[in-house]
Amino acid sequence: MGIEHNISESNHQLGDTTYYKRLDPMSDHQRLLNEKLTKMLASKEISEDSIEYLTVANPRAGRFYLLPKIHKPGNPGRPIVSANGHPTKRISEFVDLYHLSLYYLYYHHMSKIPPISNRHFRRDILT
């Protein structure tokens, strides 16, 4: 199994329109993203610093590649799309960081509460 098999498997997977479709050129994608960020700035939902961080200077399309599933017959590939340099990469990083900070706040709060098995419940508090 060589490069011909990889190309054939890639074309087979990318040809499945249930999961993949051809997108508009990257410039259109970047333009739509910039329009949305500008509207958010105008409505004071985000700051100029946020726009500067969230905007990718030289965007490029995601890179598609396959990781072979060596444990399966015919070694089908597991599709991977790398978003390095993609216009939404920094937005994804921002959302991930935001969710992570919420998780740590929640964990910090919950760690101060003893486990239920160690509590002594009083019915009058619950009613």
N, CA, C and O atoms as CSV, one atom per row, in Angstrom:
chain,resi,resn,atom,element,x,y,z
A,1,MET,N,N,0.835,-1.180,0.000
A,1,MET,CA,C,0.000,0.000,0.000
A,1,MET,C,C,0.874,1.235,0.000
A,1,MET,O,O,1.625,1.493,0.940
A,2,GLY,N,N,0.761,1.971,-1.051
A,2,GLY,CA,C,1.605,3.137,-1.190
A,2,GLY,C,C,0.796,4.396,-1.374
A,2,GLY,O,O,-0.334,4.524,-0.903
A,3,ILE,N,N,1.411,5.312,-2.071
A,3,ILE,CA,C,0.799,6.621,-2.260
A,3,ILE,C,C,-0.483,6.534,-3.097
A,3,ILE,O,O,-1.417,7.308,-2.888
A,4,GLU,N,N,-0.525,5.581,-4.049
A,4,GLU,CA,C,-1.730,5.427,-4.869
A,4,GLU,C,C,-2.926,5.036,-4.004
A,4,GLU,O,O,-4.038,5.523,-4.210
A,5,HIS,N,N,-2.687,4.147,-3.030
A,5,HIS,CA,C,-3.766,3.733,-2.121
A,5,HIS,C,C,-4.244,4.927,-1.290
A,5,HIS,O,O,-5.446,5.107,-1.098
A,6,ASN,N,N,-3.307,5.741,-0.796
A,6,ASN,CA,C,-3.672,6.920,0.002
A,6,ASN,C,C,-4.486,7.915,-0.803
A,6,ASN,O,O,-5.469,8.463,-0.305
A,7,ILE,N,N,-4.088,8.151,-2.038
A,7,ILE,CA,C,-4.824,9.080,-2.903
A,7,ILE,C,C,-6.216,8.540,-3.198
A,7,ILE,O,O,-7.197,9.283,-3.161
A,8,SER,N,N,-6.300,7.245,-3.492
A,8,SER,CA,C,-7.597,6.619,-3.766
A,8,SER,C,C,-8.510,6.702,-2.549
A,8,SER,O,O,-9.687,7.038,-2.679
A,9,GLU,N,N,-7.973,6.396,-1.355
A,9,GLU,CA,C,-8.766,6.461,-0.123
A,9,GLU,C,C,-9.202,7.899,0.167
A,9,GLU,O,O,-10.336,8.127,0.587
A,10,SER,N,N,-8.311,8.869,-0.054
A,10,SER,CA,C,-8.661,10.284,0.155
A,10,SER,C,C,-9.785,10.707,-0.774
A,10,SER,O,O,-10.752,11.329,-0.334
A,11,ASN,N,N,-9.669,10.380,-2.045
A,11,ASN,CA,C,-10.709,10.735,-3.011
A,11,ASN,C,C,-12.034,10.061,-2.680
A,11,ASN,O,O,-13.099,10.660,-2.827
A,12,HIS,N,N,-11.959,8.808,-2.230
A,12,HIS,CA,C,-13.178,8.092,-1.843
A,12,HIS,C,C,-13.875,8.808,-0.680
A,12,HIS,O,O,-15.088,9.016,-0.717
A,13,GLN,N,N,-13.114,9.182,0.345
A,13,GLN,CA,C,-13.721,9.839,1.504
A,13,GLN,C,C,-14.208,11.244,1.177
A,13,GLN,O,O,-15.306,11.627,1.581
A,14,LEU,N,N,-13.405,12.014,0.452
A,14,LEU,CA,C,-13.809,13.376,0.118
A,14,LEU,C,C,-14.972,13.411,-0.861
A,14,LEU,O,O,-15.679,14.414,-0.949
A,15,GLY,N,N,-15.177,12.321,-1.600
A,15,GLY,CA,C,-16.288,12.241,-2.537
A,15,GLY,C,C,-17.623,11.969,-1.866
A,15,GLY,O,O,-18.667,12.084,-2.508
A,16,ASP,N,N,-17.612,11.609,-0.584
A,16,ASP,CA,C,-18.843,11.341,0.150
A,16,ASP,C,C,-19.465,12.667,0.576
A,16,ASP,O,O,-19.028,13.286,1.547
A,17,THR,N,N,-20.485,13.092,-0.158
A,17,THR,CA,C,-21.102,14.404,0.099
A,17,THR,C,C,-21.948,14.435,1.370
A,17,THR,O,O,-22.454,15.490,1.753
A,18,THR,N,N,-22.103,13.292,2.019
A,18,THR,CA,C,-22.779,13.274,3.315
A,18,THR,C,C,-21.945,14.019,4.343
A,18,THR,O,O,-22.486,14.680,5.229
A,19,TYR,N,N,-20.616,13.912,4.224
A,19,TYR,CA,C,-19.717,14.497,5.217
A,19,TYR,C,C,-18.867,15.654,4.699
A,19,TYR,O,O,-18.413,16.481,5.489
A,20,TYR,N,N,-18.647,15.726,3.404
A,20,TYR,CA,C,-17.771,16.752,2.850
A,20,TYR,C,C,-18.454,17.497,1.717
A,20,TYR,O,O,-19.226,16.923,0.949
A,21,LYS,N,N,-18.152,18.793,1.626
A,21,LYS,CA,C,-18.602,19.573,0.480
A,21,LYS,C,C,-17.521,20.604,0.147
A,21,LYS,O,O,-16.759,21.036,1.012
A,22,ARG,N,N,-17.480,20.973,-1.100
A,22,ARG,CA,C,-16.504,21.964,-1.538
A,22,ARG,C,C,-16.931,23.329,-1.015
A,22,ARG,O,O,-18.085,23.731,-1.162
A,23,LEU,N,N,-15.992,24.028,-0.409
A,23,LEU,CA,C,-16.282,25.334,0.170
A,23,LEU,C,C,-15.911,26.460,-0.770
A,23,LEU,O,O,-15.192,26.271,-1.751
A,24,ASP,N,N,-16.428,27.656,-0.441
A,24,ASP,CA,C,-16.077,28.850,-1.198
A,24,ASP,C,C,-14.588,29.126,-1.038
A,24,ASP,O,O,-13.950,28.599,-0.127
A,25,PRO,N,N,-14.039,29.947,-1.918
A,25,PRO,CA,C,-12.623,30.307,-1.772
A,25,PRO,C,C,-12.344,30.922,-0.402
A,25,PRO,O,O,-13.234,31.509,0.214
A,26,MET,N,N,-11.129,30.788,0.062
A,26,MET,CA,C,-10.738,31.255,1.381
A,26,MET,C,C,-10.994,32.750,1.555
A,26,MET,O,O,-11.340,33.186,2.653
A,27,SER,N,N,-10.833,33.535,0.507
A,27,SER,CA,C,-11.047,34.980,0.636
A,27,SER,C,C,-12.503,35.292,0.997
A,27,SER,O,O,-12.760,36.215,1.770
A,28,ASP,N,N,-13.461,34.528,0.442
A,28,ASP,CA,C,-14.872,34.720,0.790
A,28,ASP,C,C,-15.111,34.391,2.256
A,28,ASP,O,O,-15.832,35.099,2.959
A,29,HIS,N,N,-14.500,33.314,2.697
A,29,HIS,CA,C,-14.648,32.888,4.089
A,29,HIS,C,C,-14.091,33.955,5.034
A,29,HIS,O,O,-14.719,34.289,6.038
A,30,GLN,N,N,-12.931,34.476,4.711
A,30,GLN,CA,C,-12.302,35.510,5.532
A,30,GLN,C,C,-13.136,36.793,5.516
A,30,GLN,O,O,-13.271,37.457,6.543
A,31,ARG,N,N,-13.694,37.141,4.358
A,31,ARG,CA,C,-14.523,38.347,4.251
A,31,ARG,C,C,-15.762,38.237,5.134
A,31,ARG,O,O,-16.101,39.187,5.841
A,32,LEU,N,N,-16.448,37.083,5.104
A,32,LEU,CA,C,-17.635,36.887,5.934
A,32,LEU,C,C,-17.287,36.963,7.423
A,32,LEU,O,O,-18.039,37.531,8.215
A,33,LEU,N,N,-16.173,36.401,7.784
A,33,LEU,CA,C,-15.730,36.440,9.177
A,33,LEU,C,C,-15.429,37.877,9.606
A,33,LEU,O,O,-15.824,38.295,10.695
A,34,ASN,N,N,-14.737,38.627,8.760
A,34,ASN,CA,C,-14.426,40.028,9.072
A,34,ASN,C,C,-15.696,40.870,9.204
A,34,ASN,O,O,-15.777,41.737,10.074
A,35,GLU,N,N,-16.690,40.619,8.343
A,35,GLU,CA,C,-17.960,41.347,8.434
A,35,GLU,C,C,-18.638,41.085,9.772
A,35,GLU,O,O,-19.135,42.012,10.411
A,36,LYS,N,N,-18.660,39.830,10.195
A,36,LYS,CA,C,-19.290,39.478,11.470
A,36,LYS,C,C,-18.548,40.124,12.632
A,36,LYS,O,O,-19.180,40.657,13.544
A,37,LEU,N,N,-17.210,40.084,12.614
A,37,LEU,CA,C,-16.433,40.701,13.689
A,37,LEU,C,C,-16.643,42.213,13.732
A,37,LEU,O,O,-16.696,42.798,14.814
A,38,THR,N,N,-16.763,42.850,12.566
A,38,THR,CA,C,-17.007,44.293,12.506
A,38,THR,C,C,-18.373,44.638,13.094
A,38,THR,O,O,-18.507,45.630,13.810
A,39,LYS,N,N,-19.384,43.827,12.796
A,39,LYS,CA,C,-20.714,44.041,13.382
A,39,LYS,C,C,-20.668,43.881,14.898
A,39,LYS,O,O,-21.311,44.636,15.628
A,40,MET,N,N,-19.910,42.905,15.365
A,40,MET,CA,C,-19.790,42.696,16.810
A,40,MET,C,C,-19.077,43.861,17.480
A,40,MET,O,O,-19.409,44.226,18.608
A,41,LEU,N,N,-18.103,44.445,16.798
A,41,LEU,CA,C,-17.411,45.620,17.330
A,41,LEU,C,C,-18.361,46.811,17.386
A,41,LEU,O,O,-18.383,47.544,18.375
A,42,ALA,N,N,-19.145,47.005,16.329
A,42,ALA,CA,C,-20.084,48.126,16.283
A,42,ALA,C,C,-21.130,48.025,17.394
A,42,ALA,O,O,-21.557,49.046,17.935
A,43,SER,N,N,-21.541,46.818,17.733
A,43,SER,CA,C,-22.534,46.640,18.803
A,43,SER,C,C,-21.875,46.463,20.175
A,43,SER,O,O,-22.536,46.130,21.159
A,44,LYS,N,N,-20.562,46.694,20.215
A,44,LYS,CA,C,-19.777,46.639,21.459
A,44,LYS,C,C,-19.818,45.279,22.149
A,44,LYS,O,O,-19.746,45.184,23.374
A,45,GLU,N,N,-19.936,44.224,21.333
A,45,GLU,CA,C,-19.883,42.866,21.869
A,45,GLU,C,C,-18.436,42.427,22.104
A,45,GLU,O,O,-18.163,41.608,22.982
A,46,ILE,N,N,-17.511,42.980,21.309
A,46,ILE,CA,C,-16.087,42.678,21.471
A,46,ILE,C,C,-15.291,43.964,21.304
A,46,ILE,O,O,-15.804,44.965,20.804
A,47,SER,N,N,-14.037,43.925,21.725
A,47,SER,CA,C,-13.171,45.106,21.634
A,47,SER,C,C,-12.283,45.017,20.389
A,47,SER,O,O,-12.224,43.984,19.722
A,48,GLU,N,N,-11.595,46.125,20.093
A,48,GLU,CA,C,-10.663,46.130,18.969
A,48,GLU,C,C,-9.501,45.187,19.223
A,48,GLU,O,O,-8.994,44.562,18.291
A,49,ASP,N,N,-9.073,45.077,20.473
A,49,ASP,CA,C,-8.010,44.128,20.806
A,49,ASP,C,C,-8.443,42.696,20.507
A,49,ASP,O,O,-7.650,41.880,20.038
A,50,SER,N,N,-9.707,42.404,20.785
A,50,SER,CA,C,-10.228,41.067,20.499
A,50,SER,C,C,-10.236,40.801,18.996
A,50,SER,O,O,-9.878,39.710,18.550
A,51,ILE,N,N,-10.643,41.795,18.225
A,51,ILE,CA,C,-10.644,41.633,16.767
A,51,ILE,C,C,-9.221,41.405,16.264
A,51,ILE,O,O,-8.985,40.551,15.409
A,52,GLU,N,N,-8.284,42.170,16.797
A,52,GLU,CA,C,-6.890,42.013,16.376
A,52,GLU,C,C,-6.393,40.591,16.677
A,52,GLU,O,O,-5.674,39.999,15.873
A,53,TYR,N,N,-6.779,40.053,17.831
A,53,TYR,CA,C,-6.352,38.701,18.183
A,53,TYR,C,C,-7.077,37.650,17.338
A,53,TYR,O,O,-6.459,36.686,16.887
A,54,LEU,N,N,-8.369,37.830,17.123
A,54,LEU,CA,C,-9.166,36.805,16.455
A,54,LEU,C,C,-8.968,36.748,14.942
A,54,LEU,O,O,-9.349,35.762,14.312
A,55,THR,N,N,-8.386,37.777,14.355
A,55,THR,CA,C,-8.185,37.822,12.909
A,55,THR,C,C,-6.841,37.201,12.539
A,55,THR,O,O,-5.806,37.572,13.092
A,56,VAL,N,N,-6.863,36.270,11.616
A,56,VAL,CA,C,-5.647,35.623,11.118
A,56,VAL,C,C,-5.141,36.441,9.933
A,56,VAL,O,O,-5.889,36.697,8.990
A,57,ALA,N,N,-3.864,36.857,9.979
A,57,ALA,CA,C,-3.317,37.753,8.952
A,57,ALA,C,C,-3.267,37.105,7.571
A,57,ALA,O,O,-3.741,37.699,6.602
A,58,ASN,N,N,-2.714,35.920,7.460
A,58,ASN,CA,C,-2.584,35.236,6.173
A,58,ASN,C,C,-3.281,33.880,6.245
A,58,ASN,O,O,-2.630,32.852,6.433
A,59,PRO,N,N,-4.616,33.879,6.095
A,59,PRO,CA,C,-5.344,32.621,6.258
A,59,PRO,C,C,-5.074,31.642,5.122
A,59,PRO,O,O,-4.734,32.031,4.004
A,60,ARG,N,N,-5.234,30.376,5.436
A,60,ARG,CA,C,-5.115,29.339,4.405
A,60,ARG,C,C,-6.129,28.248,4.715
A,60,ARG,O,O,-6.631,28.148,5.835
A,61,ALA,N,N,-6.415,27.453,3.733
A,61,ALA,CA,C,-7.388,26.377,3.896
A,61,ALA,C,C,-6.844,25.303,4.827
A,61,ALA,O,O,-5.631,25.134,4.952
A,62,GLY,N,N,-7.753,24.575,5.482
A,62,GLY,CA,C,-7.346,23.465,6.324
A,62,GLY,C,C,-6.668,22.383,5.493
A,62,GLY,O,O,-6.950,22.236,4.304
A,63,ARG,N,N,-5.783,21.636,6.116
A,63,ARG,CA,C,-5.054,20.553,5.438
A,63,ARG,C,C,-5.720,19.227,5.766
A,63,ARG,O,O,-5.902,18.885,6.934
A,64,PHE,N,N,-6.081,18.485,4.728
A,64,PHE,CA,C,-6.705,17.175,4.889
A,64,PHE,C,C,-5.643,16.102,4.760
A,64,PHE,O,O,-4.830,16.121,3.836
A,65,TYR,N,N,-5.659,15.167,5.696
A,65,TYR,CA,C,-4.783,14.000,5.572
A,65,TYR,C,C,-5.427,12.819,6.276
A,65,TYR,O,O,-6.408,12.980,7.002
A,66,LEU,N,N,-4.876,11.638,6.063
A,66,LEU,CA,C,-5.424,10.416,6.635
A,66,LEU,C,C,-4.413,9.753,7.552
A,66,LEU,O,O,-3.215,9.732,7.270
A,67,LEU,N,N,-4.906,9.218,8.638
A,67,LEU,CA,C,-4.105,8.350,9.489
A,67,LEU,C,C,-4.623,6.933,9.254
A,67,LEU,O,O,-5.803,6.667,9.484
A,68,PRO,N,N,-3.766,6.023,8.802
A,68,PRO,CA,C,-4.246,4.671,8.491
A,68,PRO,C,C,-4.678,3.913,9.744
A,68,PRO,O,O,-4.033,3.983,10.790
A,69,LYS,N,N,-5.771,3.197,9.607
A,69,LYS,CA,C,-6.244,2.313,10.679
A,69,LYS,C,C,-5.626,0.940,10.411
A,69,LYS,O,O,-6.206,0.104,9.718
A,70,ILE,N,N,-4.452,0.731,10.970
A,70,ILE,CA,C,-3.696,-0.485,10.642
A,70,ILE,C,C,-4.339,-1.752,11.200
A,70,ILE,O,O,-3.986,-2.854,10.782
A,71,HIS,N,N,-5.258,-1.615,12.120
A,71,HIS,CA,C,-5.921,-2.768,12.710
A,71,HIS,C,C,-7.127,-3.241,11.896
A,71,HIS,O,O,-7.743,-4.252,12.234
A,72,LYS,N,N,-7.469,-2.512,10.818
A,72,LYS,CA,C,-8.622,-2.885,10.003
A,72,LYS,C,C,-8.165,-3.381,8.638
A,72,LYS,O,O,-7.152,-2.926,8.106
A,73,PRO,N,N,-8.920,-4.317,8.081
A,73,PRO,CA,C,-8.556,-4.832,6.748
A,73,PRO,C,C,-8.573,-3.730,5.696
A,73,PRO,O,O,-9.496,-2.916,5.668
A,74,GLY,N,N,-7.591,-3.696,4.855
A,74,GLY,CA,C,-7.493,-2.687,3.798
A,74,GLY,C,C,-6.950,-1.362,4.283
A,74,GLY,O,O,-6.768,-0.441,3.487
A,75,ASN,N,N,-6.692,-1.250,5.558
A,75,ASN,CA,C,-6.151,-0.030,6.163
A,75,ASN,C,C,-6.872,1.240,5.732
A,75,ASN,O,O,-6.253,2.132,5.152
A,76,PRO,N,N,-8.185,1.336,6.008
A,76,PRO,CA,C,-8.871,2.593,5.678
A,76,PRO,C,C,-8.279,3.728,6.503
A,76,PRO,O,O,-7.698,3.496,7.563
A,77,GLY,N,N,-8.426,4.925,6.027
A,77,GLY,CA,C,-7.835,6.065,6.724
A,77,GLY,C,C,-8.824,6.786,7.614
A,77,GLY,O,O,-10.009,6.889,7.295
A,78,ARG,N,N,-8.327,7.285,8.736
A,78,ARG,CA,C,-9.126,8.154,9.604
A,78,ARG,C,C,-8.863,9.581,9.134
A,78,ARG,O,O,-7.718,10.034,9.163
A,79,PRO,N,N,-9.905,10.301,8.699
A,79,PRO,CA,C,-9.694,11.651,8.165
A,79,PRO,C,C,-9.357,12.659,9.261
A,79,PRO,O,O,-9.984,12.681,10.319
A,80,ILE,N,N,-8.365,13.484,8.989
A,80,ILE,CA,C,-7.954,14.561,9.889
A,80,ILE,C,C,-7.912,15.845,9.064
A,80,ILE,O,O,-7.388,15.855,7.950
A,81,VAL,N,N,-8.460,16.917,9.610
A,81,VAL,CA,C,-8.363,18.224,8.965
A,81,VAL,C,C,-7.657,19.154,9.944
A,81,VAL,O,O,-8.189,19.474,11.007
A,82,SER,N,N,-6.470,19.576,9.578
A,82,SER,CA,C,-5.696,20.486,10.409
A,82,SER,C,C,-6.161,21.908,10.131
A,82,SER,O,O,-6.300,22.311,8.977
A,83,ALA,N,N,-6.399,22.662,11.195
A,83,ALA,CA,C,-6.901,24.033,11.043
A,83,ALA,C,C,-5.815,25.074,11.237
A,83,ALA,O,O,-6.131,26.255,11.379
A,84,ASN,N,N,-4.544,24.685,11.249
A,84,ASN,CA,C,-3.466,25.661,11.408
A,84,ASN,C,C,-3.512,26.681,10.276
A,84,ASN,O,O,-3.446,26.327,9.099
A,85,GLY,N,N,-3.624,27.938,10.648
A,85,GLY,CA,C,-3.676,29.010,9.663
A,85,GLY,C,C,-5.071,29.288,9.125
A,85,GLY,O,O,-5.252,30.220,8.342
A,86,HIS,N,N,-6.057,28.500,9.528
A,86,HIS,CA,C,-7.431,28.697,9.057
A,86,HIS,C,C,-8.013,29.960,9.703
A,86,HIS,O,O,-7.650,30.287,10.833
A,87,PRO,N,N,-8.910,30.677,9.010
A,87,PRO,CA,C,-9.472,31.916,9.571
A,87,PRO,C,C,-10.156,31.752,10.927
A,87,PRO,O,O,-10.204,32.704,11.706
A,88,THR,N,N,-10.684,30.567,11.223
A,88,THR,CA,C,-11.383,30.370,12.488
A,88,THR,C,C,-10.498,29.762,13.577
A,88,THR,O,O,-10.994,29.463,14.663
A,89,LYS,N,N,-9.217,29.574,13.320
A,89,LYS,CA,C,-8.333,28.933,14.292
A,89,LYS,C,C,-8.289,29.691,15.619
A,89,LYS,O,O,-8.422,29.087,16.683
A,90,ARG,N,N,-8.107,30.982,15.561
A,90,ARG,CA,C,-8.006,31.759,16.800
A,90,ARG,C,C,-9.346,31.856,17.528
A,90,ARG,O,O,-9.385,31.943,18.755
A,91,ILE,N,N,-10.430,31.841,16.779
A,91,ILE,CA,C,-11.743,31.833,17.421
A,91,ILE,C,C,-11.907,30.531,18.194
A,91,ILE,O,O,-12.410,30.530,19.317
A,92,SER,N,N,-11.483,29.425,17.594
A,92,SER,CA,C,-11.545,28.141,18.288
A,92,SER,C,C,-10.679,28.150,19.539
A,92,SER,O,O,-11.087,27.630,20.577
A,93,GLU,N,N,-9.492,28.733,19.453
A,93,GLU,CA,C,-8.620,28.840,20.625
A,93,GLU,C,C,-9.286,29.663,21.722
A,93,GLU,O,O,-9.220,29.310,22.899
A,94,PHE,N,N,-9.929,30.763,21.328
A,94,PHE,CA,C,-10.601,31.635,22.288
A,94,PHE,C,C,-11.730,30.901,23.005
A,94,PHE,O,O,-11.845,30.965,24.229
A,95,VAL,N,N,-12.562,30.202,22.230
A,95,VAL,CA,C,-13.681,29.461,22.812
A,95,VAL,C,C,-13.159,28.364,23.741
A,95,VAL,O,O,-13.702,28.150,24.824
A,96,ASP,N,N,-12.108,27.676,23.313
A,96,ASP,CA,C,-11.520,26.631,24.140
A,96,ASP,C,C,-10.994,27.205,25.456
A,96,ASP,O,O,-11.214,26.625,26.519
A,97,LEU,N,N,-10.308,28.330,25.386
A,97,LEU,CA,C,-9.770,28.968,26.587
A,97,LEU,C,C,-10.904,29.415,27.511
A,97,LEU,O,O,-10.811,29.265,28.729
A,98,TYR,N,N,-11.965,29.959,26.934
A,98,TYR,CA,C,-13.115,30.406,27.716
A,98,TYR,C,C,-13.766,29.223,28.436
A,98,TYR,O,O,-14.064,29.300,29.628
A,99,HIS,N,N,-13.986,28.126,27.700
A,99,HIS,CA,C,-14.586,26.944,28.324
A,99,HIS,C,C,-13.677,26.351,29.391
A,99,HIS,O,O,-14.155,25.893,30.428
A,100,LEU,N,N,-12.386,26.355,29.148
A,100,LEU,CA,C,-11.441,25.830,30.128
A,100,LEU,C,C,-11.482,26.654,31.409
A,100,LEU,O,O,-11.443,26.097,32.506
A,101,SER,N,N,-11.560,27.984,31.278
A,101,SER,CA,C,-11.618,28.828,32.474
A,101,SER,C,C,-12.918,28.585,33.240
A,101,SER,O,O,-12.913,28.596,34.471
A,102,LEU,N,N,-14.033,28.364,32.532
A,102,LEU,CA,C,-15.288,28.035,33.205
A,102,LEU,C,C,-15.179,26.702,33.939
A,102,LEU,O,O,-15.685,26.548,35.051
A,103,TYR,N,N,-14.512,25.740,33.302
A,103,TYR,CA,C,-14.326,24.443,33.938
A,103,TYR,C,C,-13.532,24.594,35.235
A,103,TYR,O,O,-13.907,24.022,36.258
A,104,TYR,N,N,-12.445,25.356,35.201
A,104,TYR,CA,C,-11.632,25.518,36.402
A,104,TYR,C,C,-12.380,26.277,37.497
A,104,TYR,O,O,-12.225,25.963,38.677
A,105,LEU,N,N,-13.180,27.264,37.126
A,105,LEU,CA,C,-14.000,27.957,38.118
A,105,LEU,C,C,-14.991,26.990,38.761
A,105,LEU,O,O,-15.169,26.991,39.979
A,106,TYR,N,N,-15.627,26.177,37.945
A,106,TYR,CA,C,-16.579,25.202,38.447
A,106,TYR,C,C,-15.867,24.186,39.349
A,106,TYR,O,O,-16.344,23.876,40.440
A,107,TYR,N,N,-14.723,23.673,38.885
A,107,TYR,CA,C,-13.974,22.680,39.663
A,107,TYR,C,C,-13.523,23.270,40.998
A,107,TYR,O,O,-13.607,22.613,42.036
A,108,HIS,N,N,-13.047,24.509,40.962
A,108,HIS,CA,C,-12.592,25.170,42.191
A,108,HIS,C,C,-13.757,25.312,43.168
A,108,HIS,O,O,-13.610,25.065,44.365
A,109,HIS,N,N,-14.907,25.711,42.645
A,109,HIS,CA,C,-16.095,25.865,43.488
A,109,HIS,C,C,-16.528,24.517,44.061
A,109,HIS,O,O,-16.813,24.409,45.254
A,110,MET,N,N,-16.577,23.498,43.216
A,110,MET,CA,C,-17.050,22.182,43.658
A,110,MET,C,C,-16.062,21.501,44.609
A,110,MET,O,O,-16.469,20.685,45.437
A,111,SER,N,N,-14.774,21.825,44.499
A,111,SER,CA,C,-13.803,21.177,45.372
A,111,SER,C,C,-13.933,21.663,46.819
A,111,SER,O,O,-13.440,21.009,47.738
A,112,LYS,N,N,-14.592,22.805,47.021
A,112,LYS,CA,C,-14.791,23.310,48.376
A,112,LYS,C,C,-16.001,22.668,49.057
A,112,LYS,O,O,-16.191,22.815,50.264
A,113,ILE,N,N,-16.806,21.966,48.285
A,113,ILE,CA,C,-17.995,21.325,48.825
A,113,ILE,C,C,-17.639,19.869,49.116
A,113,ILE,O,O,-17.173,19.164,48.221
A,114,PRO,N,N,-17.847,19.403,50.350
A,114,PRO,CA,C,-17.511,18.007,50.649
A,114,PRO,C,C,-18.403,17.052,49.869
A,114,PRO,O,O,-19.529,17.407,49.520
A,115,PRO,N,N,-17.920,15.855,49.591
A,115,PRO,CA,C,-18.738,14.873,48.872
A,115,PRO,C,C,-20.057,14.612,49.594
A,115,PRO,O,O,-20.142,14.756,50.814
A,116,ILE,N,N,-21.066,14.236,48.851
A,116,ILE,CA,C,-22.395,14.020,49.420
A,116,ILE,C,C,-22.354,12.997,50.551
A,116,ILE,O,O,-23.066,13.151,51.543
A,117,SER,N,N,-21.539,11.965,50.420
A,117,SER,CA,C,-21.491,10.925,51.448
A,117,SER,C,C,-20.983,11.463,52.778
A,117,SER,O,O,-21.231,10.846,53.814
A,118,ASN,N,N,-20.280,12.596,52.786
A,118,ASN,CA,C,-19.742,13.171,54.019
A,118,ASN,C,C,-20.655,14.228,54.623
A,118,ASN,O,O,-20.371,14.730,55.710
A,119,ARG,N,N,-21.744,14.578,53.945
A,119,ARG,CA,C,-22.638,15.628,54.440
A,119,ARG,C,C,-23.700,15.048,55.365
A,119,ARG,O,O,-24.079,13.881,55.269
A,120,HIS,N,N,-24.149,15.883,56.235
A,120,HIS,CA,C,-25.295,15.537,57.078
A,120,HIS,C,C,-26.431,16.445,56.640
A,120,HIS,O,O,-26.438,17.640,56.936
A,121,PHE,N,N,-27.395,15.862,55.930
A,121,PHE,CA,C,-28.501,16.665,55.415
A,121,PHE,C,C,-29.547,16.892,56.496
A,121,PHE,O,O,-29.822,16.030,57.330
A,122,ARG,N,N,-30.107,18.071,56.444
A,122,ARG,CA,C,-31.230,18.396,57.335
A,122,ARG,C,C,-32.438,18.667,56.442
A,122,ARG,O,O,-32.366,19.474,55.516
A,123,ARG,N,N,-33.517,18.005,56.720
A,123,ARG,CA,C,-34.718,18.155,55.893
A,123,ARG,C,C,-35.260,19.573,55.921
A,123,ARG,O,O,-35.798,20.036,54.916
A,124,ASP,N,N,-35.138,20.272,57.027
A,124,ASP,CA,C,-35.713,21.614,57.124
A,124,ASP,C,C,-34.981,22.594,56.205
A,124,ASP,O,O,-35.560,23.609,55.816
A,125,ILE,N,N,-33.733,22.320,55.851
A,125,ILE,CA,C,-33.003,23.194,54.924
A,125,ILE,C,C,-33.532,23.017,53.504
A,125,ILE,O,O,-33.611,23.975,52.736
A,126,LEU,N,N,-33.891,21.786,53.166
A,126,LEU,CA,C,-34.314,21.486,51.802
A,126,LEU,C,C,-35.746,21.932,51.520
A,126,LEU,O,O,-36.118,22.058,50.353
A,127,THR,N,N,-36.558,22.174,52.541
A,127,THR,CA,C,-37.954,22.539,52.306
A,127,THR,C,C,-38.195,24.004,52.485
A,127,THR,O,O,-39.323,24.468,52.321
